[in-house]
Amino acid sequence: ELRECPLARVRAADLSVTWYQRIMRLGSITVQSADENRLPVTWKHIKRPHEIHERLLRAISSAQSGPSA
């Protein structure tokens, strides 16, 4: 299944790590659109979840602040 959501339209990106994911150093990230009609997208069992989450948050922030001068 493929879904898309422009970074500028992301309302939240939440990191979750279950006990069994923690053992395997994995995690999941759920991305919620500002458009309430869109379903959230979850990336499951990703490697280095904290690093990926931080990168995603920076990209979202950059996209939402607009082009830099």
Gaussian input, Z-matrix of N, CA and C with variables (Angstrom, degrees):
# hf/3-21g

backbone

0 1
 N
 C     1     B1
 C     2     B2     1     A1
 N     3     B3     2     A2     1     D1
 C     4     B4     3     A3     2     D2
 C     5     B5     4     A4     3     D3
 N     6     B6     5     A5     4     D4
 C     7     B7     6     A6     5     D5
 C     8     B8     7     A7     6     D6
 N     9     B9     8     A8     7     D7
 C    10    B10     9     A9     8     D8
 C    11    B11    10    A10     9     D9
 N    12    B12    11    A11    10    D10
 C    13    B13    12    A12    11    D11
 C    14    B14    13    A13    12    D12
 N    15    B15    14    A14    13    D13
 C    16    B16    15    A15    14    D14
 C    17    B17    16    A16    15    D15
 N    18    B18    17    A17    16    D16
 C    19    B19    18    A18    17    D17
 C    20    B20    19    A19    18    D18
 N    21    B21    20    A20    19    D19
 C    22    B22    21    A21    20    D20
 C    23    B23    22    A22    21    D21
 N    24    B24    23    A23    22    D22
 C    25    B25    24    A24    23    D23
 C    26    B26    25    A25    24    D24
 N    27    B27    26    A26    25    D25
 C    28    B28    27    A27    26    D26
 C    29    B29    28    A28    27    D27
 N    30    B30    29    A29    28    D28
 C    31    B31    30    A30    29    D29
 C    32    B32    31    A31    30    D30
 N    33    B33    32    A32    31    D31
 C    34    B34    33    A33    32    D32
 C    35    B35    34    A34    33    D33
 N    36    B36    35    A35    34    D34
 C    37    B37    36    A36    35    D35
 C    38    B38    37    A37    36    D36
 N    39    B39    38    A38    37    D37
 C    40    B40    39    A39    38    D38
 C    41    B41    40    A40    39    D39
 N    42    B42    41    A41    40    D40
 C    43    B43    42    A42    41    D41
 C    44    B44    43    A43    42    D42
 N    45    B45    44    A44    43    D43
 C    46    B46    45    A45    44    D44
 C    47    B47    46    A46    45    D45
 N    48    B48    47    A47    46    D46
 C    49    B49    48    A48    47    D47
 C    50    B50    49    A49    48    D48
 N    51    B51    50    A50    49    D49
 C    52    B52    51    A51    50    D50
 C    53    B53    52    A52    51    D51
 N    54    B54    53    A53    52    D52
 C    55    B55    54    A54    53    D53
 C    56    B56    55    A55    54    D54
 N    57    B57    56    A56    55    D55
 C    58    B58    57    A57    56    D56
 C    59    B59    58    A58    57    D57
 N    60    B60    59    A59    58    D58
 C    61    B61    60    A60    59    D59
 C    62    B62    61    A61    60    D60
 N    63    B63    62    A62    61    D61
 C    64    B64    63    A63    62    D62
 C    65    B65    64    A64    63    D63
 N    66    B66    65    A65    64    D64
 C    67    B67    66    A66    65    D65
 C    68    B68    67    A67    66    D66
 N    69    B69    68    A68    67    D67
 C    70    B70    69    A69    68    D68
 C    71    B71    70    A70    69    D69
 N    72    B72    71    A71    70    D70
 C    73    B73    72    A72    71    D71
 C    74    B74    73    A73    72    D72
 N    75    B75    74    A74    73    D73
 C    76    B76    75    A75    74    D74
 C    77    B77    76    A76    75    D75
 N    78    B78    77    A77    76    D76
 C    79    B79    78    A78    77    D77
 C    80    B80    79    A79    78    D78
 N    81    B81    80    A80    79    D79
 C    82    B82    81    A81    80    D80
 C    83    B83    82    A82    81    D81
 N    84    B84    83    A83    82    D82
 C    85    B85    84    A84    83    D83
 C    86    B86    85    A85    84    D84
 N    87    B87    86    A86    85    D85
 C    88    B88    87    A87    86    D86
 C    89    B89    88    A88    87    D87
 N    90    B90    89    A89    88    D88
 C    91    B91    90    A90    89    D89
 C    92    B92    91    A91    90    D90
 N    93    B93    92    A92    91    D91
 C    94    B94    93    A93    92    D92
 C    95    B95    94    A94    93    D93
 N    96    B96    95    A95    94    D94
 C    97    B97    96    A96    95    D95
 C    98    B98    97    A97    96    D96
 N    99    B99    98    A98    97    D97
 C   100   B100    99    A99    98    D98
 C   101   B101   100   A100    99    D99
 N   102   B102   101   A101   100   D100
 C   103   B103   102   A102   101   D101
 C   104   B104   103   A103   102   D102
 N   105   B105   104   A104   103   D103
 C   106   B106   105   A105   104   D104
 C   107   B107   106   A106   105   D105
 N   108   B108   107   A107   106   D106
 C   109   B109   108   A108   107   D107
 C   110   B110   109   A109   108   D108
 N   111   B111   110   A110   109   D109
 C   112   B112   111   A111   110   D110
 C   113   B113   112   A112   111   D111
 N   114   B114   113   A113   112   D112
 C   115   B115   114   A114   113   D113
 C   116   B116   115   A115   114   D114
 N   117   B117   116   A116   115   D115
 C   118   B118   117   A117   116   D116
 C   119   B119   118   A118   117   D117
 N   120   B120   119   A119   118   D118
 C   121   B121   120   A120   119   D119
 C   122   B122   121   A121   120   D120
 N   123   B123   122   A122   121   D121
 C   124   B124   123   A123   122   D122
 C   125   B125   124   A124   123   D123
 N   126   B126   125   A125   124   D124
 C   127   B127   126   A126   125   D125
 C   128   B128   127   A127   126   D126
 N   129   B129   128   A128   127   D127
 C   130   B130   129   A129   128   D128
 C   131   B131   130   A130   129   D129
 N   132   B132   131   A131   130   D130
 C   133   B133   132   A132   131   D131
 C   134   B134   133   A133   132   D132
 N   135   B135   134   A134   133   D133
 C   136   B136   135   A135   134   D134
 C   137   B137   136   A136   135   D135
 N   138   B138   137   A137   136   D136
 C   139   B139   138   A138   137   D137
 C   140   B140   139   A139   138   D138
 N   141   B141   140   A140   139   D139
 C   142   B142   141   A141   140   D140
 C   143   B143   142   A142   141   D141
 N   144   B144   143   A143   142   D142
 C   145   B145   144   A144   143   D143
 C   146   B146   145   A145   144   D144
 N   147   B147   146   A146   145   D145
 C   148   B148   147   A147   146   D146
 C   149   B149   148   A148   147   D147
 N   150   B150   149   A149   148   D148
 C   151   B151   150   A150   149   D149
 C   152   B152   151   A151   150   D150
 N   153   B153   152   A152   151   D151
 C   154   B154   153   A153   152   D152
 C   155   B155   154   A154   153   D153
 N   156   B156   155   A155   154   D154
 C   157   B157   156   A156   155   D155
 C   158   B158   157   A157   156   D156
 N   159   B159   158   A158   157   D157
 C   160   B160   159   A159   158   D158
 C   161   B161   160   A160   159   D159
 N   162   B162   161   A161   160   D160
 C   163   B163   162   A162   161   D161
 C   164   B164   163   A163   162   D162
 N   165   B165   164   A164   163   D163
 C   166   B166   165   A165   164   D164
 C   167   B167   166   A166   165   D165
 N   168   B168   167   A167   166   D166
 C   169   B169   168   A168   167   D167
 C   170   B170   169   A169   168   D168
 N   171   B171   170   A170   169   D169
 C   172   B172   171   A171   170   D170
 C   173   B173   172   A172   171   D171
 N   174   B174   173   A173   172   D172
 C   175   B175   174   A174   173   D173
 C   176   B176   175   A175   174   D174
 N   177   B177   176   A176   175   D175
 C   178   B178   177   A177   176   D176
 C   179   B179   178   A178   177   D177
 N   180   B180   179   A179   178   D178
 C   181   B181   180   A180   179   D179
 C   182   B182   181   A181   180   D180
 N   183   B183   182   A182   181   D181
 C   184   B184   183   A183   182   D182
 C   185   B185   184   A184   183   D183
 N   186   B186   185   A185   184   D184
 C   187   B187   186   A186   185   D185
 C   188   B188   187   A187   186   D186
 N   189   B189   188   A188   187   D187
 C   190   B190   189   A189   188   D188
 C   191   B191   190   A190   189   D189
 N   192   B192   191   A191   190   D190
 C   193   B193   192   A192   191   D191
 C   194   B194   193   A193   192   D192
 N   195   B195   194   A194   193   D193
 C   196   B196   195   A195   194   D194
 C   197   B197   196   A196   195   D195
 N   198   B198   197   A197   196   D196
 C   199   B199   198   A198   197   D197
 C   200   B200   199   A199   198   D198
 N   201   B201   200   A200   199   D199
 C   202   B202   201   A201   200   D200
 C   203   B203   202   A202   201   D201
 N   204   B204   203   A203   202   D202
 C   205   B205   204   A204   203   D203
 C   206   B206   205   A205   204   D204

   B1=1.4430
   B2=1.5259
   B3=1.3065
   B4=1.4568
   B5=1.5204
   B6=1.3279
   B7=1.4645
   B8=1.5095
   B9=1.3214
   B10=1.4578
   B11=1.5139
   B12=1.3213
   B13=1.4498
   B14=1.5190
   B15=1.3282
   B16=1.4660
   B17=1.5288
   B18=1.3192
   B19=1.4628
   B20=1.5281
   B21=1.3148
   B22=1.4629
   B23=1.5347
   B24=1.3248
   B25=1.4721
   B26=1.5295
   B27=1.3250
   B28=1.4620
   B29=1.5222
   B30=1.3231
   B31=1.4615
   B32=1.5210
   B33=1.3461
   B34=1.4613
   B35=1.5185
   B36=1.3300
   B37=1.4646
   B38=1.5257
   B39=1.3159
   B40=1.4656
   B41=1.5207
   B42=1.3132
   B43=1.4606
   B44=1.5156
   B45=1.3118
   B46=1.4665
   B47=1.5243
   B48=1.3152
   B49=1.4623
   B50=1.5224
   B51=1.3201
   B52=1.4519
   B53=1.5277
   B54=1.3047
   B55=1.4663
   B56=1.5257
   B57=1.3382
   B58=1.4625
   B59=1.5332
   B60=1.3412
   B61=1.4633
   B62=1.5323
   B63=1.3246
   B64=1.4671
   B65=1.5246
   B66=1.3261
   B67=1.4662
   B68=1.5204
   B69=1.3293
   B70=1.4660
   B71=1.5256
   B72=1.3473
   B73=1.4702
   B74=1.5291
   B75=1.3253
   B76=1.4608
   B77=1.5184
   B78=1.3348
   B79=1.4570
   B80=1.5183
   B81=1.3178
   B82=1.4620
   B83=1.5236
   B84=1.3250
   B85=1.4578
   B86=1.5251
   B87=1.3338
   B88=1.4598
   B89=1.5223
   B90=1.3241
   B91=1.4622
   B92=1.5281
   B93=1.3341
   B94=1.4569
   B95=1.5186
   B96=1.3157
   B97=1.4587
   B98=1.5276
   B99=1.3246
   B100=1.4634
   B101=1.5303
   B102=1.3180
   B103=1.4684
   B104=1.5296
   B105=1.3006
   B106=1.4610
   B107=1.5309
   B108=1.3233
   B109=1.4647
   B110=1.5296
   B111=1.3154
   B112=1.4638
   B113=1.5201
   B114=1.3121
   B115=1.4558
   B116=1.5278
   B117=1.3272
   B118=1.4658
   B119=1.5277
   B120=1.3082
   B121=1.4579
   B122=1.5260
   B123=1.3242
   B124=1.4638
   B125=1.5149
   B126=1.3224
   B127=1.4627
   B128=1.5175
   B129=1.3163
   B130=1.4615
   B131=1.5215
   B132=1.3125
   B133=1.4623
   B134=1.5296
   B135=1.3270
   B136=1.4577
   B137=1.5242
   B138=1.3045
   B139=1.4577
   B140=1.5298
   B141=1.3398
   B142=1.4698
   B143=1.5362
   B144=1.3347
   B145=1.4666
   B146=1.5261
   B147=1.3339
   B148=1.4713
   B149=1.5307
   B150=1.3214
   B151=1.4666
   B152=1.5293
   B153=1.3140
   B154=1.4715
   B155=1.5329
   B156=1.3205
   B157=1.4611
   B158=1.5261
   B159=1.3250
   B160=1.4644
   B161=1.5319
   B162=1.3110
   B163=1.4743
   B164=1.5267
   B165=1.3240
   B166=1.4621
   B167=1.5247
   B168=1.3253
   B169=1.4671
   B170=1.5269
   B171=1.3236
   B172=1.4772
   B173=1.5241
   B174=1.3187
   B175=1.4652
   B176=1.5322
   B177=1.3290
   B178=1.4653
   B179=1.5212
   B180=1.3178
   B181=1.4640
   B182=1.5227
   B183=1.3114
   B184=1.4586
   B185=1.5312
   B186=1.3199
   B187=1.4631
   B188=1.5242
   B189=1.3137
   B190=1.4521
   B191=1.5186
   B192=1.3172
   B193=1.4693
   B194=1.5306
   B195=1.3195
   B196=1.4602
   B197=1.5118
   B198=1.3478
   B199=1.4693
   B200=1.5388
   B201=1.3266
   B202=1.4615
   B203=1.5140
   B204=1.3273
   B205=1.4611
   B206=1.4906
   A1=108.14
   A2=115.36
   A3=121.24
   A4=109.23
   A5=115.76
   A6=122.17
   A7=107.84
   A8=115.32
   A9=118.91
   A10=110.09
   A11=114.45
   A12=121.85
   A13=106.49
   A14=117.67
   A15=119.16
   A16=110.53
   A17=117.12
   A18=121.29
   A19=112.15
   A20=116.71
   A21=120.42
   A22=111.90
   A23=117.64
   A24=121.89
   A25=112.45
   A26=118.42
   A27=121.30
   A28=109.55
   A29=116.48
   A30=121.91
   A31=111.03
   A32=116.66
   A33=120.35
   A34=109.91
   A35=114.77
   A36=122.14
   A37=105.84
   A38=115.45
   A39=120.95
   A40=111.45
   A41=114.80
   A42=122.45
   A43=109.52
   A44=116.57
   A45=120.56
   A46=108.27
   A47=114.22
   A48=121.04
   A49=107.26
   A50=116.72
   A51=121.07
   A52=109.35
   A53=116.41
   A54=119.73
   A55=111.63
   A56=117.11
   A57=118.77
   A58=111.64
   A59=117.77
   A60=119.69
   A61=109.78
   A62=116.32
   A63=120.94
   A64=110.34
   A65=116.79
   A66=121.26
   A67=110.46
   A68=116.85
   A69=121.64
   A70=112.93
   A71=116.66
   A72=122.97
   A73=112.18
   A74=114.98
   A75=122.65
   A76=109.00
   A77=116.15
   A78=121.63
   A79=109.69
   A80=115.60
   A81=121.97
   A82=109.39
   A83=116.09
   A84=122.11
   A85=107.74
   A86=115.53
   A87=121.35
   A88=108.60
   A89=116.07
   A90=122.75
   A91=108.07
   A92=115.55
   A93=120.93
   A94=109.88
   A95=115.35
   A96=122.17
   A97=110.47
   A98=115.72
   A99=120.85
   A100=110.40
   A101=116.81
   A102=122.46
   A103=108.66
   A104=117.34
   A105=121.63
   A106=113.22
   A107=117.80
   A108=120.93
   A109=112.53
   A110=117.23
   A111=120.78
   A112=110.65
   A113=115.27
   A114=120.43
   A115=110.05
   A116=117.50
   A117=119.53
   A118=110.49
   A119=115.77
   A120=122.52
   A121=107.26
   A122=116.96
   A123=120.24
   A124=109.83
   A125=114.91
   A126=121.88
   A127=105.59
   A128=116.64
   A129=120.90
   A130=111.88
   A131=114.93
   A132=123.94
   A133=112.57
   A134=116.17
   A135=119.79
   A136=110.45
   A137=114.48
   A138=121.87
   A139=108.95
   A140=117.94
   A141=124.00
   A142=111.22
   A143=118.25
   A144=120.84
   A145=114.19
   A146=117.45
   A147=119.35
   A148=110.71
   A149=116.63
   A150=121.21
   A151=110.89
   A152=116.98
   A153=121.35
   A154=109.94
   A155=117.33
   A156=121.27
   A157=110.35
   A158=118.16
   A159=121.45
   A160=111.54
   A161=116.63
   A162=120.30
   A163=110.91
   A164=115.87
   A165=120.55
   A166=110.58
   A167=117.68
   A168=120.74
   A169=111.54
   A170=116.99
   A171=119.93
   A172=110.94
   A173=117.50
   A174=121.91
   A175=110.31
   A176=116.72
   A177=120.60
   A178=110.13
   A179=116.37
   A180=120.93
   A181=111.84
   A182=116.04
   A183=121.51
   A184=111.42
   A185=116.14
   A186=121.44
   A187=111.06
   A188=117.30
   A189=120.98
   A190=112.88
   A191=117.35
   A192=119.48
   A193=111.89
   A194=116.13
   A195=120.04
   A196=112.01
   A197=115.70
   A198=119.74
   A199=109.99
   A200=113.84
   A201=118.00
   A202=110.33
   A203=116.07
   A204=121.66
   A205=112.06
   D1=138.63
   D2=-178.54
   D3=-125.16
   D4=130.20
   D5=174.89
   D6=-135.89
   D7=157.20
   D8=177.44
   D9=-137.56
   D10=154.99
   D11=176.41
   D12=-154.37
   D13=118.45
   D14=178.45
   D15=-58.01
   D16=140.20
   D17=-178.25
   D18=-56.00
   D19=-33.38
   D20=179.95
   D21=-67.36
   D22=-16.30
   D23=-178.53
   D24=-105.22
   D25=10.28
   D26=-179.97
   D27=-80.92
   D28=128.67
   D29=178.00
   D30=-88.39
   D31=-37.71
   D32=-178.08
   D33=-157.14
   D34=150.50
   D35=172.99
   D36=-134.00
   D37=108.32
   D38=-173.16
   D39=-109.22
   D40=134.17
   D41=178.36
   D42=-96.54
   D43=135.42
   D44=172.96
   D45=-136.51
   D46=141.85
   D47=178.68
   D48=-134.59
   D49=114.38
   D50=178.38
   D51=-80.65
   D52=168.31
   D53=-178.50
   D54=-61.18
   D55=-38.72
   D56=-179.34
   D57=-75.66
   D58=-29.71
   D59=175.19
   D60=-69.03
   D61=-38.05
   D62=-179.73
   D63=-59.45
   D64=-41.23
   D65=178.90
   D66=-60.06
   D67=-38.22
   D68=-177.92
   D69=-95.45
   D70=6.21
   D71=179.83
   D72=59.29
   D73=45.16
   D74=178.63
   D75=-122.43
   D76=174.34
   D77=176.38
   D78=-167.07
   D79=179.44
   D80=178.79
   D81=-132.07
   D82=146.10
   D83=177.68
   D84=-124.85
   D85=127.25
   D86=177.42
   D87=-107.98
   D88=126.03
   D89=-178.59
   D90=-109.24
   D91=124.79
   D92=-179.66
   D93=-112.18
   D94=131.13
   D95=179.48
   D96=-79.45
   D97=153.36
   D98=172.90
   D99=-68.91
   D100=-22.10
   D101=176.83
   D102=-79.63
   D103=110.40
   D104=-175.16
   D105=-65.45
   D106=-15.77
   D107=178.93
   D108=-79.81
   D109=-12.42
   D110=-179.78
   D111=-92.81
   D112=140.28
   D113=176.86
   D114=-76.89
   D115=149.36
   D116=175.79
   D117=-65.22
   D118=153.45
   D119=177.08
   D120=-111.15
   D121=130.94
   D122=179.02
   D123=-119.26
   D124=125.90
   D125=171.46
   D126=-92.87
   D127=114.90
   D128=-174.32
   D129=-101.67
   D130=145.29
   D131=172.28
   D132=54.80
   D133=49.17
   D134=179.51
   D135=-90.42
   D136=146.26
   D137=178.58
   D138=-78.53
   D139=144.31
   D140=-179.33
   D141=55.46
   D142=53.69
   D143=-173.23
   D144=-60.97
   D145=-36.66
   D146=-178.54
   D147=-66.69
   D148=-42.44
   D149=178.13
   D150=-64.02
   D151=-45.80
   D152=-179.09
   D153=-64.82
   D154=-40.56
   D155=178.96
   D156=-62.04
   D157=-45.58
   D158=178.62
   D159=-61.68
   D160=-42.57
   D161=177.76
   D162=-62.50
   D163=-42.80
   D164=179.60
   D165=-63.38
   D166=-43.90
   D167=179.22
   D168=-62.26
   D169=-39.46
   D170=177.18
   D171=-64.91
   D172=-41.56
   D173=179.83
   D174=-65.21
   D175=-41.45
   D176=178.19
   D177=-63.23
   D178=-47.16
   D179=179.50
   D180=-59.01
   D181=-43.23
   D182=178.79
   D183=-63.28
   D184=-44.58
   D185=-179.19
   D186=-65.60
   D187=-36.51
   D188=-177.06
   D189=-80.89
   D190=-20.62
   D191=178.83
   D192=-85.91
   D193=-7.71
   D194=177.93
   D195=85.06
   D196=-179.85
   D197=-178.34
   D198=-68.46
   D199=141.69
   D200=178.09
   D201=-81.69
   D202=150.91
   D203=-176.65
   D204=-78.77

